[in-house]
C-alpha cells in the first residue's frame, strides 16, 4: 500500500575535518577528466536495521548519530578535498576545511519495515536526501532562503542526511558532487568511514590525490584566473517537489533471472556474457520497444532517429591503464564507452535478439578496456583527443536516444558502520529533471542480484511496467 512520510528536521550543521589540512595540500588541482564533468550531484541512500539498544534497553539514536558524525569528521581528514570549495576559475578545490553538510531528520509516522513494504517507496527516496548543498544553507532547511542562482564557490561537495525511523532503523543519504570524484572514489570514502567508525585501523587506506592530474593534465579553462565565479542555476528540486520531466522506476533482477539471461545471451561472438552485459542488453532491448511504442511506430520509417539508439557504459579506467592504477586514486577516472543499435520500427526493435545486443555492448566497450587506446587521452595531447570525443558524444546524444548505464556492482558501496550491512541500497526516486533522463544505475543486492534504477520518460516507464516479456525477468520494486 502507498504511504506518506511525516518527517522533521532535528539539526543542520557543518562537519569539518578532525585535523586541519596541511598548508602544502591546500590546493587540489582538478584533472582533465574532472573538467569534463558537470556540476551534478550523485545520490546514494543506505537503509539500516536498528542498532542494538543500550544496556538499559533504550534506543541509542543520539549515541549512534554522534558516533557517525565523529567518524565522519575523521574520515574527512583523509579525504580533505570533499571538505573544501571550488575556486572561482573552476580549476581547483581550495581545501580550506569549510566542511560538509550534515542533516539529521526523524521519520515520525512509520518504522523501517513499514517503509520497505510500501508500494511507493521508490517515489519517496528523495525525502532521504539533503537539500543543504550551499554554504548559505548551513543553518536550517528553509527553502524560502534559497538562491535563484548560485556560484561554483558556494557548492558544498558533499551533503549527508541521517534519517531515523521511529523503530530506531535509519537511513544515510548522501549526495556528492560529480565534478570532484566518481563512484569508485565514493566507495573508497565509505569503506574508510566504516573502518574508522568500527575501529578497524588496518582497513583504513590512504587515497592517492596526485595520480589523476599527472596522467590527465588539465586543459586551459574558459574562465581566466581571477574572474568572478560563474553563476549557476541551483540543482533541480525535483527530488522532493515532484517537478520534472522523467520518473524513476526500479526493477530487480534476481540471481536466477540473471543466470537465465546469461544462458539466452550466449553466442559465437560472446560465449561468456557477463552479468552486467546481459542486464544492460535486456534493458536496452525493451527500452527501445518502449520508445517505439510511445513515439508511434509508423513514424520510425520516416524519422530513423526515433528508433535508433545507443547505450553508454561508464568504464573505470584504473585497472585498465598501463600500469594499472590503484582503486585509491581519487577523482574522476572513468570514461563513457558506446554501443549502437538501429531499427526501422517497433517490430524490428522487438526482433532484435539479446545475443546481438550483448555482442554490440562487448564490442563497444572493448577499446575502452585497452591500455593503448586509453593512453590517447593521457598527457599533453589528451585534452584535444578528449574534447573531440566528448563533442562526438554530445552530437550523438542530440540526435538519437542514448541510455547511460553505470554499474556499481563491483564497488564497495555497502558499508558496515558496526550495525550490520544495509538492508537496502537505493539511488533516488520520484520525478526528476530531464537532465537525468535515460540514466540507468545498476546496483548489486546483498544476494548478488542486480537492481536497475531506470530514469525514463513517464510514458516509456509505463510501457516497461506492463511489458510481459520484460517482467518475465525484471520484478518491479514498487
C-alpha positions as CSV (number, residue, x, y, z in Angstrom):
1,X,0.0,0.0,0.0
2,X,1.1,3.6,-0.6
3,X,2.1,5.8,2.3
4,X,3.1,9.4,3.0
5,X,6.2,10.2,5.1
6,X,6.0,12.6,8.0
7,X,9.5,13.9,8.7
8,X,11.0,16.6,10.8
9,X,14.5,18.2,10.7
10,X,16.3,17.9,14.0
11,X,19.5,19.7,13.2
12,X,21.5,21.0,10.3
13,X,25.2,21.6,10.7
14,X,28.6,21.6,9.1
15,X,31.1,18.7,9.8
16,X,34.7,19.7,9.4
17,X,37.8,17.5,9.2
18,X,39.0,16.5,12.6
19,X,42.5,17.7,11.8
20,X,43.4,20.8,9.7
21,X,44.7,20.1,6.2
22,X,48.4,20.8,5.9
23,X,49.3,24.0,4.0
24,X,51.1,22.1,1.3
25,X,47.8,20.2,0.5
26,X,45.6,23.3,0.4
27,X,45.1,23.2,-3.4
28,X,43.7,20.2,-5.1
29,X,44.0,20.6,-8.9
30,X,41.2,19.1,-11.0
31,X,42.3,16.8,-13.8
32,X,41.3,16.8,-17.4
33,X,38.6,14.2,-16.7
34,X,37.2,16.2,-13.8
35,X,36.9,19.3,-16.0
36,X,34.5,17.5,-18.4
37,X,32.0,16.6,-15.6
38,X,29.1,18.9,-14.9
39,X,28.0,20.3,-11.5
40,X,25.8,17.3,-10.9
41,X,25.2,15.6,-7.5
42,X,25.1,11.9,-7.3
43,X,22.6,10.4,-4.8
44,X,23.1,7.3,-2.8
45,X,20.9,6.1,0.1
46,X,21.7,3.3,2.6
47,X,19.0,1.8,4.8
48,X,20.0,0.0,8.1
49,X,18.1,-2.0,10.7
50,X,18.0,-0.6,14.2
51,X,21.3,-0.8,16.1
52,X,21.4,-2.8,19.4
53,X,19.8,-1.0,22.3
54,X,21.8,0.5,25.2
55,X,22.4,-1.6,28.3
56,X,19.3,-0.1,30.0
57,X,17.1,-1.2,27.0
58,X,16.6,2.3,25.5
59,X,17.3,3.2,21.9
60,X,20.7,4.7,21.2
61,X,19.7,7.1,18.4
62,X,21.6,10.0,19.8
63,X,24.7,7.9,20.5
64,X,24.6,6.5,17.0
65,X,24.3,9.9,15.3
66,X,27.2,11.2,17.4
67,X,29.2,8.2,16.5
68,X,28.6,8.7,12.8
69,X,29.5,12.4,13.0
70,X,32.7,11.8,14.9
71,X,33.9,9.1,12.5
72,X,32.8,11.2,9.5
73,X,35.0,14.1,10.7
74,X,38.0,11.8,11.0
75,X,37.3,10.5,7.5
76,X,37.2,14.0,6.0
77,X,40.8,14.5,7.2
78,X,41.8,11.7,4.8
79,X,39.5,13.0,2.0
80,X,40.2,16.7,2.5
81,X,39.1,17.9,-1.0
82,X,35.5,16.9,-0.1
83,X,35.6,19.4,2.8
84,X,36.8,22.3,0.6
85,X,35.3,24.5,-2.0
86,X,35.8,25.0,-5.8
87,X,37.9,28.0,-6.8
88,X,36.5,30.9,-8.9
89,X,38.2,29.7,-12.0
90,X,36.9,26.1,-11.5
91,X,40.4,24.7,-11.9
92,X,40.9,23.5,-8.3
93,X,39.4,22.9,-5.0
94,X,40.5,25.2,-2.2
95,X,41.0,22.6,0.6
96,X,40.0,25.2,3.3
97,X,38.3,22.7,5.6
98,X,35.0,24.6,5.4
99,X,33.3,21.2,5.9
100,X,30.3,19.3,4.6
101,X,26.6,19.5,5.3
102,X,25.2,17.1,7.8
103,X,21.4,17.0,8.4
104,X,19.6,14.8,11.0
105,X,15.9,14.1,10.5
106,X,13.3,11.9,12.1
107,X,10.6,9.8,10.4
108,X,7.6,10.3,12.7
109,X,4.9,8.0,11.3
110,X,6.5,4.7,10.4
111,X,9.1,2.1,11.0
112,X,11.8,1.0,8.6
113,X,10.0,-2.3,7.9
114,X,6.7,-0.4,7.1
115,X,8.5,1.9,4.7
116,X,10.2,-1.0,2.9
117,X,6.8,-2.7,2.4
118,X,5.3,0.5,1.0
119,X,4.3,0.2,-2.7
120,X,5.6,3.7,-3.4
121,X,8.9,3.5,-1.5
122,X,10.9,4.3,-4.6
123,X,8.9,7.6,-5.1
124,X,9.8,8.6,-1.6
125,X,13.6,8.1,-1.7
126,X,14.2,11.8,-2.4
127,X,13.0,12.6,1.1
128,X,16.2,10.9,2.5
129,X,18.5,13.3,0.6
130,X,19.6,16.6,1.9
131,X,18.7,19.9,0.2
132,X,21.6,21.6,2.0
133,X,24.3,21.8,-0.6
134,X,25.1,25.5,-0.5
135,X,27.1,27.4,2.1
136,X,24.2,29.7,2.9
137,X,22.0,26.7,3.9
138,X,24.1,25.6,6.9
139,X,21.6,26.7,9.4
140,X,18.0,25.5,9.0
141,X,16.5,24.0,5.9
142,X,14.3,26.8,4.7
143,X,13.6,26.7,1.0
144,X,12.5,30.3,1.0
145,X,16.1,31.3,1.7
146,X,17.4,29.5,-1.4
147,X,19.2,31.4,-4.2
148,X,17.6,31.6,-7.6
149,X,21.2,31.3,-8.8
150,X,24.4,30.3,-7.1
151,X,28.1,30.3,-7.9
152,X,30.5,27.4,-8.0
153,X,32.4,28.6,-5.0
154,X,29.2,28.1,-2.8
155,X,28.7,24.5,-3.7
156,X,29.3,22.0,-0.8
157,X,31.0,19.0,-2.4
158,X,29.3,16.5,-0.1
159,X,25.9,16.5,1.8
160,X,24.9,13.8,4.3
161,X,21.4,13.3,5.8
162,X,20.8,10.7,8.6
163,X,17.1,9.9,8.9
164,X,16.0,7.9,12.0
165,X,12.7,5.9,11.8
166,X,10.5,5.5,14.9
167,X,11.8,1.9,15.3
168,X,15.4,3.0,15.5
169,X,16.2,1.9,12.0
170,X,17.9,4.6,10.0
171,X,19.0,5.8,6.5
172,X,22.2,7.5,5.4
173,X,21.5,9.6,2.4
174,X,24.4,11.2,0.5
175,X,24.9,13.5,-2.4
176,X,28.4,14.1,-3.7
177,X,29.5,16.5,-6.5
178,X,30.5,14.5,-9.6
179,X,32.8,17.3,-10.6
180,X,35.1,16.2,-7.7
181,X,35.0,12.4,-7.8
182,X,33.4,9.3,-9.2
183,X,31.6,6.4,-7.7
184,X,34.9,4.4,-7.2
185,X,36.2,7.3,-5.0
186,X,32.9,7.5,-3.2
187,X,33.1,3.8,-2.5
188,X,36.6,4.2,-1.1
189,X,35.3,7.0,1.1
190,X,32.5,4.8,2.5
191,X,35.0,1.9,3.1
192,X,37.3,4.2,5.1
193,X,34.4,5.9,7.0
194,X,33.1,2.4,8.1
195,X,36.7,1.3,9.1
196,X,37.2,4.4,11.2
197,X,33.7,4.0,12.8
198,X,34.3,0.4,13.7
199,X,37.9,1.0,14.9
200,X,39.4,-1.3,12.2
201,X,42.5,0.8,11.6
202,X,44.1,-1.9,9.5
203,X,41.3,-1.4,6.9
204,X,41.9,2.4,6.6
205,X,43.7,3.2,3.4
206,X,45.3,6.3,2.1
207,X,44.0,7.9,-1.1
208,X,46.2,9.0,-4.0
209,X,45.4,12.6,-4.9
210,X,48.2,13.3,-7.4
211,X,47.8,10.4,-9.8
212,X,44.9,11.7,-11.9
213,X,46.3,15.1,-12.7
214,X,49.7,13.6,-13.5
215,X,48.2,11.3,-16.1
216,X,45.5,13.6,-17.3
217,X,46.8,17.2,-17.0
218,X,44.0,19.8,-17.3
219,X,43.3,21.9,-20.4
220,X,43.0,25.6,-20.4
221,X,39.7,26.6,-18.9
222,X,37.3,29.1,-20.4
223,X,37.5,31.2,-17.3
224,X,40.8,33.0,-16.7
225,X,42.1,33.0,-13.2
226,X,40.8,36.0,-11.2
227,X,37.4,36.4,-12.9
228,X,34.2,36.3,-11.0
229,X,32.9,32.8,-10.4
230,X,30.4,31.5,-12.9
231,X,26.8,31.8,-11.9
232,X,24.8,28.6,-11.9
233,X,21.2,27.7,-11.6
234,X,20.7,25.7,-8.5
235,X,20.3,21.9,-8.9
236,X,16.8,20.8,-9.6
237,X,14.5,20.4,-6.6
238,X,12.6,17.6,-8.4
239,X,13.8,15.0,-5.9
240,X,11.4,16.5,-3.3
241,X,8.9,18.7,-5.1
242,X,7.7,16.3,-7.7
243,X,8.6,18.6,-10.6
244,X,10.5,17.3,-13.6
245,X,10.4,15.6,-17.0
246,X,11.0,12.0,-16.1
247,X,10.4,9.4,-13.4
248,X,12.3,6.7,-11.6
249,X,11.4,3.1,-11.9
250,X,13.4,0.3,-10.1
251,X,13.5,-3.3,-11.2
252,X,15.1,-6.3,-9.5
253,X,16.9,-9.0,-11.5
254,X,17.3,-11.9,-9.2
255,X,20.4,-14.2,-9.4
256,X,18.2,-16.8,-11.1
257,X,16.9,-14.3,-13.7
258,X,20.4,-13.2,-14.4
259,X,21.6,-16.7,-14.9
260,X,18.7,-17.3,-17.3
261,X,19.6,-14.2,-19.3
262,X,23.2,-15.2,-19.5
263,X,22.2,-18.6,-20.9
264,X,20.0,-16.8,-23.5
265,X,22.7,-14.3,-24.5
266,X,25.5,-16.8,-25.3
267,X,26.7,-16.6,-28.9
268,X,29.6,-17.4,-31.1
269,X,30.9,-13.9,-30.6
270,X,30.3,-13.7,-26.8
271,X,30.4,-17.2,-25.3
272,X,30.7,-15.9,-21.8
273,X,28.4,-12.9,-21.3
274,X,28.8,-11.1,-18.0
275,X,26.0,-10.3,-15.6
276,X,26.2,-6.5,-16.4
277,X,26.3,-7.2,-20.1
278,X,23.1,-9.3,-20.1
279,X,21.1,-7.0,-17.8
280,X,22.2,-3.9,-19.8
281,X,21.4,-5.6,-23.1
282,X,18.0,-6.8,-21.9
283,X,17.0,-3.3,-20.6
284,X,18.3,-1.7,-23.8
285,X,16.1,-4.0,-25.9
286,X,12.9,-3.3,-24.1
287,X,13.6,0.4,-23.7
288,X,13.8,0.6,-27.5
289,X,10.5,-1.1,-27.7
290,X,9.0,1.4,-25.2
291,X,10.3,4.3,-27.2
292,X,8.9,2.9,-30.5
293,X,5.6,2.2,-28.8
294,X,5.2,5.7,-27.3
295,X,6.5,7.5,-30.4
296,X,4.0,5.9,-32.7
297,X,5.8,3.2,-34.6
298,X,4.9,4.3,-38.2
299,X,6.9,7.4,-37.6
300,X,10.1,5.4,-37.3
301,X,10.0,4.8,-41.1
302,X,10.4,8.5,-41.8
303,X,12.4,9.5,-38.7
304,X,15.0,6.8,-38.1
305,X,16.4,8.7,-35.1
306,X,13.3,7.7,-33.1
307,X,14.2,4.0,-33.4
308,X,17.9,4.3,-33.5
309,X,19.6,4.3,-30.1
310,X,22.8,3.8,-28.3
311,X,24.0,2.9,-24.8
312,X,27.0,4.2,-22.9
313,X,28.7,2.5,-20.1
314,X,30.9,4.2,-17.6
315,X,34.2,2.4,-17.7
316,X,36.6,2.5,-14.7
317,X,40.0,3.4,-16.2
318,X,42.0,2.5,-13.1
319,X,42.6,-1.2,-13.7
320,X,42.9,-0.8,-17.4
321,X,45.8,1.7,-17.8
322,X,49.4,0.6,-18.2
323,X,50.5,0.1,-15.5
324,X,47.1,-0.3,-13.7
325,X,46.2,2.3,-11.1
326,X,45.2,1.8,-7.5
327,X,41.5,1.9,-6.7
328,X,42.6,4.5,-4.1
329,X,43.2,7.1,-6.9
330,X,40.9,9.9,-6.1
331,X,38.9,11.9,-8.7
332,X,37.1,11.1,-11.9
333,X,38.9,8.2,-13.6
334,X,36.0,7.0,-15.8
335,X,35.1,7.3,-19.4
336,X,31.9,6.5,-21.3
337,X,32.1,3.6,-23.9
338,X,29.4,3.5,-26.6
339,X,27.4,0.8,-28.4
340,X,24.8,1.5,-31.1
341,X,21.6,-0.1,-32.5
342,X,19.5,1.0,-35.4
343,X,15.9,-0.2,-36.2
344,X,13.2,0.8,-38.6
345,X,10.1,0.3,-36.5
346,X,8.7,-1.3,-33.3
347,X,8.7,-4.7,-34.9
348,X,12.4,-4.5,-35.7
349,X,13.1,-3.5,-32.1
350,X,11.2,-6.5,-30.7
351,X,13.0,-8.8,-33.1
352,X,16.5,-7.7,-32.0
353,X,17.9,-10.7,-30.2
354,X,19.7,-10.4,-26.8
355,X,22.9,-12.1,-28.1
356,X,23.2,-9.4,-30.8
357,X,22.8,-6.6,-28.3
358,X,25.3,-8.2,-25.9
359,X,27.8,-8.6,-28.8
360,X,27.4,-4.9,-29.6
361,X,28.0,-4.0,-26.0
362,X,31.1,-6.2,-25.8
363,X,32.5,-4.7,-29.0
364,X,31.6,-1.2,-28.0
365,X,33.3,-1.4,-24.6
366,X,36.4,-3.4,-25.8
367,X,38.5,-0.4,-26.9
368,X,38.0,1.4,-23.6
369,X,39.4,-1.6,-21.7
370,X,42.6,-1.4,-23.8
371,X,45.5,0.4,-22.2
372,X,47.0,1.5,-25.5
373,X,43.7,3.1,-26.5
374,X,43.2,4.8,-23.2
375,X,46.8,6.2,-23.4
376,X,45.5,8.5,-26.2
377,X,43.6,10.5,-23.5
378,X,46.7,11.0,-21.4
379,X,49.5,13.5,-21.4
380,X,49.6,17.0,-23.0
381,X,47.8,15.8,-26.2
382,X,45.0,14.2,-24.2
383,X,42.9,17.4,-24.0
384,X,42.4,17.5,-27.8
385,X,41.5,13.8,-28.0
386,X,39.1,14.1,-25.1
387,X,37.5,17.2,-26.4
388,X,36.8,15.6,-29.8
389,X,35.4,12.5,-28.1
390,X,33.1,14.5,-25.8
391,X,31.9,16.5,-28.8
392,X,31.1,13.3,-30.6
393,X,29.1,12.1,-27.6
394,X,27.2,15.3,-27.4
395,X,26.3,15.3,-31.1
396,X,25.1,11.7,-30.7
397,X,23.0,12.5,-27.6
398,X,21.4,15.3,-29.6
399,X,20.4,13.1,-32.5
400,X,19.5,9.7,-31.0
401,X,18.3,8.3,-27.7
402,X,21.3,7.2,-25.5
403,X,20.8,5.2,-22.4
404,X,23.6,6.0,-19.9
405,X,24.4,2.9,-17.8
406,X,26.7,3.0,-14.7
407,X,27.4,-0.2,-12.8
408,X,28.1,-0.1,-9.1
409,X,28.2,-3.9,-8.9
410,X,31.9,-4.2,-8.2
411,X,32.2,-1.2,-5.9
412,X,32.4,-1.3,-2.2
413,X,29.1,0.6,-1.6
414,X,27.6,-1.3,1.3
415,X,29.5,-0.2,4.4
416,X,29.0,-1.7,7.8
417,X,29.3,1.0,10.4
418,X,29.1,-1.5,13.2
419,X,25.3,-2.1,12.9
420,X,25.4,-4.7,10.1
421,X,25.2,-4.3,6.4
422,X,22.5,-2.1,4.8
423,X,19.2,-3.9,4.1
424,X,18.5,-1.8,1.0
425,X,20.7,0.4,-1.2
426,X,18.8,3.0,-3.2
427,X,19.7,5.6,-5.8
428,X,16.9,8.2,-5.9
429,X,13.2,8.3,-6.7
430,X,10.2,10.4,-7.7
431,X,10.1,12.9,-10.6
432,X,13.4,14.3,-11.8
433,X,14.5,17.0,-14.2
434,X,15.1,16.0,-17.8
435,X,18.9,16.3,-17.2
436,X,18.8,12.8,-15.5
437,X,16.8,11.2,-18.4
438,X,17.9,7.8,-19.5
439,X,20.4,7.4,-16.7
440,X,20.4,3.7,-15.5
441,X,22.5,2.8,-12.5
442,X,22.9,-0.9,-11.7
443,X,23.3,-1.7,-8.0
444,X,24.2,-5.2,-6.7
445,X,22.0,-6.6,-4.0
446,X,23.2,-8.5,-0.9
447,X,22.2,-11.8,-2.5
448,X,24.1,-10.9,-5.8
449,X,21.1,-9.9,-7.8
450,X,21.0,-6.5,-9.6
451,X,18.6,-3.6,-9.0
452,X,18.3,-1.4,-12.1
453,X,17.2,2.2,-11.5
454,X,15.7,3.4,-14.7
455,X,15.2,7.2,-15.1
456,X,12.9,7.4,-18.1
457,X,10.1,9.4,-19.7
458,X,7.0,8.6,-17.8
459,X,5.2,7.0,-20.7
460,X,8.1,4.8,-21.6
461,X,8.4,3.7,-18.0
462,X,4.7,2.8,-18.0
463,X,5.2,0.7,-21.1
464,X,8.0,-1.2,-19.5
465,X,5.9,-1.9,-16.4
466,X,3.3,-3.5,-18.5
467,X,5.6,-5.4,-20.9
468,X,5.2,-9.1,-20.1
469,X,8.4,-10.1,-21.8
470,X,10.3,-7.6,-19.7
471,X,8.6,-8.6,-16.5
472,X,9.4,-12.2,-17.1
473,X,12.9,-11.4,-15.8
474,X,12.6,-8.0,-14.1
475,X,10.5,-7.6,-11.0
476,X,9.2,-4.0,-10.2
477,X,10.5,-2.8,-6.8
478,X,7.4,-0.7,-6.3
